[in-house]
């Protein structure tokens, strides 16, 4: 019988082999970054996580596969090799791409509201809840006005009730 005991399975083996080759090639696409000093690698990874992709907007440079992110990763590597500090690298990229590139923008005149808004909203919500709870307590403690009739109407009603109760006895 030999290796062709089951006719038609040769194409299946070839397809599986092709899929394995393609998947291993896809996994090898990840860029391997080499540094002159391996102590730069943790800083590189940290910076890639702290910097935002200008195109993707909601991904950092480490997660994005856009062309601009690839260029920025190479730029960060180049700047690290030039012995720039993390702050200098961030400042360089901020000057080039605006503060949008920073996931945690600095507090300044342009961004103070961004940082203060959550605190202001919580305080405003607390004040609203406090005011509503006080209003509820005040309305619960006030006596309810039950006399909706004038004195004249009340006297007429009393006469009618007395007459009615007098007749039924």
Backbone as JSON Lines, residues from 0, in Angstrom:
{"i":0,"aa":"X","n":[0.81,-1.18,0.0],"ca":[0.0,0.0,0.0],"c":[0.87,1.25,0.0]}
{"i":1,"aa":"X","n":[1.72,1.53,0.89],"ca":[2.63,2.67,0.83],"c":[2.0,3.95,1.34]}
{"i":2,"aa":"X","n":[2.56,5.07,0.91],"ca":[2.13,6.37,1.43],"c":[0.85,6.85,0.78]}
{"i":3,"aa":"X","n":[0.43,6.27,-0.32],"ca":[-0.8,6.69,-0.98],"c":[-1.95,5.76,-0.64]}
{"i":4,"aa":"X","n":[-2.03,5.35,0.63],"ca":[-3.08,4.42,1.02],"c":[-4.45,5.08,0.97]}
{"i":5,"aa":"X","n":[-4.53,6.37,1.18],"ca":[-5.8,7.09,1.12],"c":[-5.7,8.13,0.02]}
{"i":6,"aa":"X","n":[-6.26,7.83,-1.13],"ca":[-6.15,8.77,-2.24],"c":[-6.88,10.07,-1.92]}
{"i":7,"aa":"X","n":[-6.36,11.18,-2.4],"ca":[-6.99,12.48,-2.23],"c":[-6.53,13.23,-0.99]}
{"i":8,"aa":"X","n":[-5.75,12.58,-0.09],"ca":[-5.29,13.28,1.12],"c":[-3.97,13.99,0.9]}
{"i":9,"aa":"X","n":[-3.34,13.8,-0.22],"ca":[-2.09,14.48,-0.52],"c":[-2.27,15.98,-0.56]}
{"i":10,"aa":"X","n":[-3.35,16.45,-1.14],"ca":[-3.61,17.9,-1.19],"c":[-3.86,18.47,0.19]}
{"i":11,"aa":"X","n":[-4.47,17.66,1.09],"ca":[-4.72,18.11,2.45],"c":[-3.41,18.32,3.21]}
{"i":12,"aa":"X","n":[-2.49,17.39,3.04],"ca":[-1.18,17.51,3.68],"c":[-0.45,18.74,3.16]}
{"i":13,"aa":"X","n":[-0.54,18.97,1.87],"ca":[0.11,20.14,1.28],"c":[-0.52,21.43,1.8]}
{"i":14,"aa":"X","n":[-1.84,21.45,1.93],"ca":[-2.53,22.64,2.43],"c":[-2.13,22.92,3.88]}
{"i":15,"aa":"X","n":[-2.05,21.88,4.69],"ca":[-1.65,22.05,6.09],"c":[-0.22,22.57,6.17]}
{"i":16,"aa":"X","n":[0.66,22.0,5.35],"ca":[2.05,22.45,5.34],"c":[2.16,23.91,4.91]}
{"i":17,"aa":"X","n":[1.37,24.28,3.89],"ca":[1.37,25.66,3.42],"c":[0.87,26.62,4.51]}
{"i":18,"aa":"X","n":[-0.21,26.21,5.23],"ca":[-0.73,27.06,6.31],"c":[0.29,27.22,7.43]}
{"i":19,"aa":"X","n":[1.01,26.17,7.76],"ca":[2.05,26.27,8.79],"c":[3.15,27.22,8.37]}
{"i":20,"aa":"X","n":[3.55,27.14,7.12],"ca":[4.6,28.04,6.62],"c":[4.14,29.49,6.64]}
{"i":21,"aa":"X","n":[2.91,29.74,6.2],"ca":[2.39,31.1,6.17],"c":[2.24,31.66,7.58]}
{"i":22,"aa":"X","n":[1.74,30.86,8.52],"ca":[1.55,31.35,9.89],"c":[2.89,31.62,10.56]}
{"i":23,"aa":"X","n":[3.9,30.78,10.31],"ca":[5.21,31.04,10.91],"c":[5.85,32.27,10.29]}
{"i":24,"aa":"X","n":[5.6,32.51,9.02],"ca":[6.13,33.72,8.38],"c":[5.43,34.96,8.93]}
{"i":25,"aa":"X","n":[4.13,34.85,9.2],"ca":[3.39,35.98,9.74],"c":[3.88,36.33,11.15]}
{"i":26,"aa":"X","n":[4.22,35.31,11.93],"ca":[4.73,35.57,13.27],"c":[6.13,36.16,13.23]}
{"i":27,"aa":"X","n":[6.88,35.9,12.2],"ca":[8.24,36.41,12.1],"c":[8.28,37.84,11.6]}
{"i":28,"aa":"X","n":[7.15,38.42,11.24],"ca":[7.1,39.78,10.72],"c":[7.45,40.8,11.79]}
{"i":29,"aa":"X","n":[7.21,40.48,13.06],"ca":[7.48,41.43,14.14],"c":[8.93,41.9,14.07]}
{"i":30,"aa":"X","n":[9.07,43.21,14.11],"ca":[10.41,43.78,13.98],"c":[11.23,43.49,15.22]}
{"i":31,"aa":"X","n":[12.44,43.04,14.99],"ca":[13.37,42.82,16.08],"c":[14.26,44.04,16.14]}
{"i":32,"aa":"X","n":[14.21,44.73,17.27],"ca":[14.97,45.97,17.42],"c":[16.25,45.64,18.15]}
{"i":33,"aa":"X","n":[17.35,46.08,17.59],"ca":[18.63,45.83,18.25],"c":[19.2,47.16,18.75]}
{"i":34,"aa":"X","n":[19.81,47.12,19.9],"ca":[20.38,48.29,20.54],"c":[21.87,48.07,20.77]}
{"i":35,"aa":"X","n":[22.59,49.16,20.79],"ca":[24.01,49.07,21.1],"c":[24.21,48.7,22.57]}
{"i":36,"aa":"X","n":[23.25,49.1,23.4],"ca":[23.27,48.78,24.83],"c":[21.9,48.21,25.18]}
{"i":37,"aa":"X","n":[21.85,46.99,25.64],"ca":[20.56,46.32,25.93],"c":[19.8,46.98,27.08]}
{"i":38,"aa":"X","n":[20.45,47.85,27.84],"ca":[19.73,48.54,28.92],"c":[18.74,49.57,28.35]}
{"i":39,"aa":"X","n":[18.83,49.88,27.05],"ca":[17.9,50.82,26.42],"c":[16.55,50.16,26.11]}
{"i":40,"aa":"X","n":[16.51,48.83,26.02],"ca":[15.29,48.12,25.63],"c":[14.11,48.39,26.58]}
{"i":41,"aa":"X","n":[14.28,48.34,27.91],"ca":[13.12,48.64,28.78],"c":[12.61,50.08,28.6]}
{"i":42,"aa":"X","n":[13.52,51.02,28.43],"ca":[13.1,52.42,28.19],"c":[12.35,52.52,26.88]}
{"i":43,"aa":"X","n":[12.84,51.82,25.87],"ca":[12.19,51.81,24.55],"c":[10.76,51.29,24.67]}
{"i":44,"aa":"X","n":[10.58,50.16,25.35],"ca":[9.25,49.58,25.52],"c":[8.34,50.52,26.31]}
{"i":45,"aa":"X","n":[8.87,51.14,27.36],"ca":[8.1,52.07,28.17],"c":[7.65,53.27,27.34]}
{"i":46,"aa":"X","n":[8.55,53.82,26.54],"ca":[8.2,54.97,25.7],"c":[7.15,54.6,24.67]}
{"i":47,"aa":"X","n":[7.26,53.41,24.08],"ca":[6.28,52.98,23.08],"c":[4.89,52.84,23.69]}
{"i":48,"aa":"X","n":[4.82,52.51,24.96],"ca":[3.52,52.38,25.63],"c":[2.97,53.74,26.06]}
{"i":49,"aa":"X","n":[3.83,54.73,26.25],"ca":[3.39,56.05,26.7],"c":[3.09,57.0,25.55]}
{"i":50,"aa":"X","n":[3.49,56.64,24.33],"ca":[3.27,57.52,23.18],"c":[2.13,56.97,22.32]}
{"i":51,"aa":"X","n":[1.29,57.88,21.85],"ca":[0.1,57.53,21.08],"c":[0.4,57.57,19.59]}
{"i":52,"aa":"X","n":[-0.21,56.66,18.85],"ca":[-0.09,56.67,17.39],"c":[-0.91,57.85,16.85]}
{"i":53,"aa":"X","n":[-0.29,58.73,16.05],"ca":[-1.04,59.88,15.53],"c":[-2.16,59.48,14.56]}
{"i":54,"aa":"X","n":[-2.04,58.34,13.93],"ca":[-3.06,57.92,12.97],"c":[-4.17,57.13,13.65]}
{"i":55,"aa":"X","n":[-3.79,56.18,14.49],"ca":[-4.77,55.27,15.11],"c":[-5.57,55.96,16.21]}
{"i":56,"aa":"X","n":[-5.01,56.91,16.89],"ca":[-5.63,57.74,17.91],"c":[-5.93,57.02,19.21]}
{"i":57,"aa":"X","n":[-6.24,55.76,19.19],"ca":[-6.54,55.09,20.45],"c":[-5.61,53.91,20.69]}
{"i":58,"aa":"X","n":[-4.47,53.91,20.06],"ca":[-3.47,52.87,20.27],"c":[-2.13,53.53,20.55]}
{"i":59,"aa":"X","n":[-1.34,52.85,21.35],"ca":[0.0,53.37,21.56],"c":[0.91,52.86,20.44]}
{"i":60,"aa":"X","n":[2.13,53.33,20.43],"ca":[3.06,52.94,19.37],"c":[3.4,51.46,19.43]}
{"i":61,"aa":"X","n":[3.35,50.87,20.6],"ca":[3.66,49.44,20.73],"c":[2.59,48.58,20.08]}
{"i":62,"aa":"X","n":[1.34,49.01,20.12],"ca":[0.23,48.19,19.62],"c":[-0.12,48.47,18.16]}
{"i":63,"aa":"X","n":[0.28,49.6,17.63],"ca":[-0.13,50.01,16.3],"c":[0.79,49.43,15.22]}
{"i":64,"aa":"X","n":[0.19,49.07,14.09],"ca":[0.96,48.58,12.95],"c":[0.95,49.56,11.79]}
{"i":65,"aa":"X","n":[0.49,50.79,12.01],"ca":[0.44,51.76,10.91],"c":[1.87,52.15,10.52]}
{"i":66,"aa":"X","n":[1.98,52.69,9.32],"ca":[3.3,53.08,8.8],"c":[3.92,54.18,9.66]}
{"i":67,"aa":"X","n":[3.11,55.13,10.11],"ca":[3.65,56.21,10.94],"c":[4.16,55.67,12.27]}
{"i":68,"aa":"X","n":[3.49,54.66,12.82],"ca":[3.95,54.07,14.08],"c":[5.27,53.35,13.9]}
{"i":69,"aa":"X","n":[5.41,52.68,12.77],"ca":[6.69,52.01,12.49],"c":[7.81,53.05,12.39]}
{"i":70,"aa":"X","n":[7.52,54.16,11.71],"ca":[8.52,55.23,11.6],"c":[8.84,55.82,12.97]}
{"i":71,"aa":"X","n":[7.81,56.02,13.79],"ca":[8.04,56.6,15.11],"c":[8.8,55.64,16.03]}
{"i":72,"aa":"X","n":[8.56,54.35,15.89],"ca":[9.33,53.39,16.69],"c":[10.81,53.47,16.31]}
{"i":73,"aa":"X","n":[11.09,53.58,15.01],"ca":[12.48,53.73,14.56],"c":[13.07,55.05,15.07]}
{"i":74,"aa":"X","n":[12.26,56.09,15.08],"ca":[12.71,57.4,15.57],"c":[13.03,57.33,17.06]}
{"i":75,"aa":"X","n":[12.17,56.68,17.84],"ca":[12.42,56.53,19.28],"c":[13.71,55.74,19.5]}
{"i":76,"aa":"X","n":[13.92,54.7,18.73],"ca":[15.15,53.92,18.84],"c":[16.37,54.79,18.53]}
{"i":77,"aa":"X","n":[16.28,55.59,17.46],"ca":[17.39,56.47,17.07],"c":[17.69,57.49,18.17]}
{"i":78,"aa":"X","n":[16.63,58.06,18.74],"ca":[16.82,59.06,19.8],"c":[17.4,58.44,21.07]}
{"i":79,"aa":"X","n":[17.0,57.21,21.37],"ca":[17.58,56.52,22.53],"c":[19.06,56.25,22.3]}
{"i":80,"aa":"X","n":[19.41,55.87,21.09],"ca":[20.82,55.62,20.76],"c":[21.65,56.9,20.84]}
{"i":81,"aa":"X","n":[21.0,58.06,20.7],"ca":[21.7,59.34,20.82],"c":[21.82,59.78,22.28]}
{"i":82,"aa":"X","n":[21.44,58.91,23.2],"ca":[21.52,59.16,24.65],"c":[20.64,60.3,25.12]}
{"i":83,"aa":"X","n":[19.49,60.5,24.48],"ca":[18.52,61.47,24.96],"c":[17.73,60.86,26.12]}
{"i":84,"aa":"X","n":[17.3,61.69,27.05],"ca":[16.49,61.2,28.15],"c":[15.06,60.98,27.66]}
{"i":85,"aa":"X","n":[14.27,60.28,28.45],"ca":[12.86,60.05,28.09],"c":[12.12,61.37,27.95]}
{"i":86,"aa":"X","n":[12.4,62.31,28.85],"ca":[11.74,63.62,28.79],"c":[12.13,64.36,27.52]}
{"i":87,"aa":"X","n":[13.39,64.28,27.12],"ca":[13.83,64.95,25.89],"c":[13.18,64.32,24.66]}
{"i":88,"aa":"X","n":[13.04,63.01,24.67],"ca":[12.41,62.31,23.54],"c":[10.94,62.71,23.45]}
{"i":89,"aa":"X","n":[10.26,62.73,24.59],"ca":[8.85,63.13,24.59],"c":[8.69,64.57,24.13]}
{"i":90,"aa":"X","n":[9.57,65.44,24.58],"ca":[9.51,66.85,24.19],"c":[9.74,67.0,22.69]}
{"i":91,"aa":"X","n":[10.7,66.26,22.16],"ca":[10.97,66.31,20.71],"c":[9.74,65.86,19.92]}
{"i":92,"aa":"X","n":[9.15,64.75,20.32],"ca":[7.97,64.24,19.6],"c":[6.76,65.14,19.81]}
{"i":93,"aa":"X","n":[6.64,65.73,20.99],"ca":[5.52,66.65,21.27],"c":[5.63,67.9,20.39]}
{"i":94,"aa":"X","n":[6.85,68.41,20.23],"ca":[7.06,69.58,19.37],"c":[6.75,69.25,17.91]}
{"i":95,"aa":"X","n":[6.98,68.02,17.54],"ca":[6.77,67.62,16.15],"c":[5.33,67.24,15.85]}
{"i":96,"aa":"X","n":[4.66,66.56,16.82],"ca":[3.31,66.02,16.58],"c":[2.25,66.6,17.49]}
{"i":97,"aa":"X","n":[2.55,67.55,18.33],"ca":[1.67,68.19,19.31],"c":[1.5,67.29,20.53]}
{"i":98,"aa":"X","n":[0.8,67.82,21.53],"ca":[0.62,67.07,22.78],"c":[-0.25,65.84,22.6]}
{"i":99,"aa":"X","n":[-0.9,65.74,21.47],"ca":[-1.76,64.59,21.22],"c":[-0.98,63.28,21.28]}
{"i":100,"aa":"X","n":[0.31,63.33,20.99],"ca":[1.1,62.1,20.96],"c":[1.32,61.53,22.36]}
{"i":101,"aa":"X","n":[1.13,62.34,23.38],"ca":[1.3,61.88,24.76],"c":[-0.01,61.31,25.29]}
{"i":102,"aa":"X","n":[0.03,60.1,25.84],"ca":[-1.18,59.55,26.45],"c":[-1.55,60.31,27.71]}
{"i":103,"aa":"X","n":[-0.56,60.8,28.44],"ca":[-0.81,61.59,29.64],"c":[-0.25,62.99,29.42]}
{"i":104,"aa":"X","n":[-1.06,63.87,28.82],"ca":[-0.55,65.21,28.55],"c":[-0.25,65.96,29.84]}
{"i":105,"aa":"X","n":[0.65,66.92,29.72],"ca":[1.04,67.73,30.87],"c":[-0.1,68.68,31.24]}
{"i":106,"aa":"X","n":[-0.11,69.1,32.5],"ca":[-1.1,70.08,32.95],"c":[-0.54,71.47,32.63]}
{"i":107,"aa":"X","n":[-1.23,72.18,31.75],"ca":[-0.83,73.55,31.4],"c":[-2.09,74.32,31.0]}
{"i":108,"aa":"X","n":[-1.92,75.51,30.46],"ca":[-3.08,76.34,30.11],"c":[-3.99,75.66,29.1]}
{"i":109,"aa":"X","n":[-3.43,74.88,28.21],"ca":[-4.24,74.25,27.16],"c":[-4.96,72.99,27.67]}
{"i":110,"aa":"X","n":[-4.44,72.37,28.72],"ca":[-5.02,71.08,29.15],"c":[-5.59,71.09,30.56]}
{"i":111,"aa":"X","n":[-5.62,72.24,31.24],"ca":[-6.09,72.23,32.62],"c":[-7.53,71.75,32.73]}
{"i":112,"aa":"X","n":[-8.38,72.14,31.75],"ca":[-9.78,71.72,31.83],"c":[-9.91,70.21,31.66]}
{"i":113,"aa":"X","n":[-9.07,69.63,30.82],"ca":[-9.07,68.18,30.63],"c":[-8.82,67.46,31.95]}
{"i":114,"aa":"X","n":[-7.9,67.98,32.74],"ca":[-7.57,67.36,34.02],"c":[-8.59,67.72,35.11]}
{"i":115,"aa":"X","n":[-9.17,68.92,35.05],"ca":[-10.08,69.37,36.1],"c":[-11.52,68.91,35.88]}
{"i":116,"aa":"X","n":[-11.9,68.62,34.66],"ca":[-13.29,68.28,34.35],"c":[-13.84,67.11,35.18]}
{"i":117,"aa":"X","n":[-13.13,66.0,35.32],"ca":[-13.69,64.91,36.14],"c":[-13.95,65.33,37.58]}
{"i":118,"aa":"X","n":[-13.04,66.08,38.17],"ca":[-13.21,66.54,39.56],"c":[-14.41,67.48,39.65]}
{"i":119,"aa":"X","n":[-14.51,68.41,38.7],"ca":[-15.62,69.36,38.69],"c":[-16.96,68.64,38.52]}
{"i":120,"aa":"X","n":[-17.01,67.63,37.66],"ca":[-18.25,66.89,37.46],"c":[-18.66,66.12,38.72]}
{"i":121,"aa":"X","n":[-17.71,65.54,39.41],"ca":[-18.02,64.82,40.65],"c":[-18.53,65.79,41.71]}
{"i":122,"aa":"X","n":[-17.87,66.95,41.84],"ca":[-18.33,67.95,42.81],"c":[-19.73,68.46,42.46]}
{"i":123,"aa":"X","n":[-19.98,68.74,41.19],"ca":[-21.29,69.2,40.76],"c":[-22.36,68.15,41.05]}
{"i":124,"aa":"X","n":[-22.06,66.9,40.76],"ca":[-23.0,65.81,41.05],"c":[-23.28,65.7,42.54]}
{"i":125,"aa":"X","n":[-22.24,65.84,43.36],"ca":[-22.41,65.79,44.81],"c":[-23.29,66.92,45.32]}
{"i":126,"aa":"X","n":[-23.07,68.12,44.78],"ca":[-23.9,69.27,45.18],"c":[-25.37,69.06,44.79]}
{"i":127,"aa":"X","n":[-25.6,68.52,43.62],"ca":[-26.98,68.27,43.17],"c":[-27.65,67.24,44.07]}
{"i":128,"aa":"X","n":[-26.96,66.16,44.39],"ca":[-27.52,65.13,45.27],"c":[-27.79,65.71,46.66]}
{"i":129,"aa":"X","n":[-26.86,66.49,47.19],"ca":[-27.03,67.11,48.51],"c":[-28.24,68.04,48.52]}
{"i":130,"aa":"X","n":[-28.37,68.85,47.5],"ca":[-29.49,69.79,47.44],"c":[-30.83,69.06,47.31]}
{"i":131,"aa":"X","n":[-30.87,68.02,46.49],"ca":[-32.11,67.26,46.34],"c":[-32.49,66.54,47.63]}
{"i":132,"aa":"X","n":[-31.5,66.01,48.34],"ca":[-31.81,65.32,49.6],"c":[-32.29,66.31,50.66]}
{"i":133,"aa":"X","n":[-31.72,67.52,50.7],"ca":[-32.2,68.54,51.66],"c":[-33.6,68.99,51.3]}
{"i":134,"aa":"X","n":[-33.88,69.16,50.02],"ca":[-35.21,69.58,49.58],"c":[-36.23,68.51,49.97]}
{"i":135,"aa":"X","n":[-35.87,67.27,49.86],"ca":[-36.78,66.16,50.21],"c":[-37.05,66.18,51.71]}
{"i":136,"aa":"X","n":[-36.02,66.42,52.54],"ca":[-36.2,66.46,53.99],"c":[-37.1,67.62,54.39]}
{"i":137,"aa":"X","n":[-36.9,68.78,53.77],"ca":[-37.72,69.95,54.09],"c":[-39.16,69.71,53.7]}
{"i":138,"aa":"X","n":[-39.4,69.12,52.54],"ca":[-40.78,68.89,52.1],"c":[-41.45,67.81,52.95]}
{"i":139,"aa":"X","n":[-40.68,66.87,53.48],"ca":[-41.26,65.84,54.34],"c":[-41.62,66.4,55.72]}
{"i":140,"aa":"X","n":[-40.87,67.4,56.21],"ca":[-41.11,67.93,57.55],"c":[-42.19,69.01,57.56]}
{"i":141,"aa":"X","n":[-42.51,69.63,56.43],"ca":[-43.54,70.66,56.38],"c":[-44.92,70.01,56.48]}
{"i":142,"aa":"X","n":[-45.82,70.63,57.3],"ca":[-47.18,70.06,57.37],"c":[-47.91,70.3,56.05]}
{"i":143,"aa":"X","n":[-48.67,69.33,55.69],"ca":[-49.41,69.42,54.45],"c":[-50.7,70.18,54.71]}
{"i":144,"aa":"X","n":[-51.0,71.15,53.92],"ca":[-52.22,71.95,54.05],"c":[-53.39,71.1,53.56]}
{"i":145,"aa":"X","n":[-54.25,70.7,54.52],"ca":[-55.38,69.85,54.14],"c":[-56.66,70.65,53.95]}
{"i":146,"aa":"X","n":[-56.7,71.85,54.53],"ca":[-57.9,72.67,54.42],"c":[-57.85,73.43,53.11]}
{"i":147,"aa":"X","n":[-58.52,72.9,52.13],"ca":[-58.54,73.53,50.82],"c":[-59.8,74.37,50.61]}
{"i":148,"aa":"X","n":[-60.7,74.41,51.65],"ca":[-61.95,75.14,51.53],"c":[-61.87,76.44,52.34]}
{"i":149,"aa":"X","n":[-62.64,77.38,51.91],"ca":[-62.72,78.63,52.67],"c":[-63.58,78.39,53.92]}
{"i":150,"aa":"X","n":[-63.59,79.36,54.82],"ca":[-64.39,79.22,56.06],"c":[-65.88,79.11,55.73]}
{"i":151,"aa":"X","n":[-66.32,79.87,54.77],"ca":[-67.73,79.85,54.36],"c":[-68.11,78.47,53.83]}
{"i":152,"aa":"X","n":[-67.24,77.91,53.0],"ca":[-67.52,76.57,52.44],"c":[-67.52,75.52,53.54]}
{"i":153,"aa":"X","n":[-66.61,75.67,54.49],"ca":[-66.53,74.69,55.58],"c":[-67.79,74.73,56.45]}
{"i":154,"aa":"X","n":[-68.33,75.93,56.72],"ca":[-69.55,76.05,57.51],"c":[-70.72,75.4,56.79]}
{"i":155,"aa":"X","n":[-70.82,75.64,55.49],"ca":[-71.91,75.04,54.72],"c":[-71.8,73.52,54.74]}
{"i":156,"aa":"X","n":[-70.56,73.02,54.62],"ca":[-70.36,71.58,54.64],"c":[-70.73,71.0,56.0]}
{"i":157,"aa":"X","n":[-70.37,71.69,57.08],"ca":[-70.72,71.23,58.43],"c":[-72.24,71.18,58.6]}
{"i":158,"aa":"X","n":[-72.96,72.22,58.11],"ca":[-74.43,72.24,58.21],"c":[-75.02,71.05,57.48]}
{"i":159,"aa":"X","n":[-74.53,70.81,56.29],"ca":[-75.05,69.68,55.49],"c":[-74.79,68.35,56.2]}
{"i":160,"aa":"X","n":[-73.64,68.21,56.74],"ca":[-73.31,66.96,57.44],"c":[-74.15,66.82,58.7]}
{"i":161,"aa":"X","n":[-74.37,67.89,59.42],"ca":[-75.18,67.83,60.63],"c":[-76.62,67.48,60.3]}
{"i":162,"aa":"X","n":[-77.14,68.09,59.24],"ca":[-78.48,67.79,58.81],"c":[-78.6,66.32,58.45]}
{"i":163,"aa":"X","n":[-77.63,65.85,57.71],"ca":[-77.67,64.46,57.24],"c":[-77.57,63.49,58.41]}
{"i":164,"aa":"X","n":[-76.69,63.77,59.32],"ca":[-76.54,62.88,60.48],"c":[-77.74,63.0,61.43]}
{"i":165,"aa":"X","n":[-78.35,64.18,61.49],"ca":[-79.52,64.4,62.32],"c":[-80.72,63.66,61.79]}
{"i":166,"aa":"X","n":[-80.86,63.54,60.5],"ca":[-82.0,62.86,59.91],"c":[-81.88,61.36,60.02]}
{"i":167,"aa":"X","n":[-80.64,60.89,59.99],"ca":[-80.49,59.43,60.01],"c":[-80.65,58.85,61.41]}
{"i":168,"aa":"X","n":[-80.66,59.66,62.47],"ca":[-80.8,59.15,63.82],"c":[-82.17,58.84,64.19]}
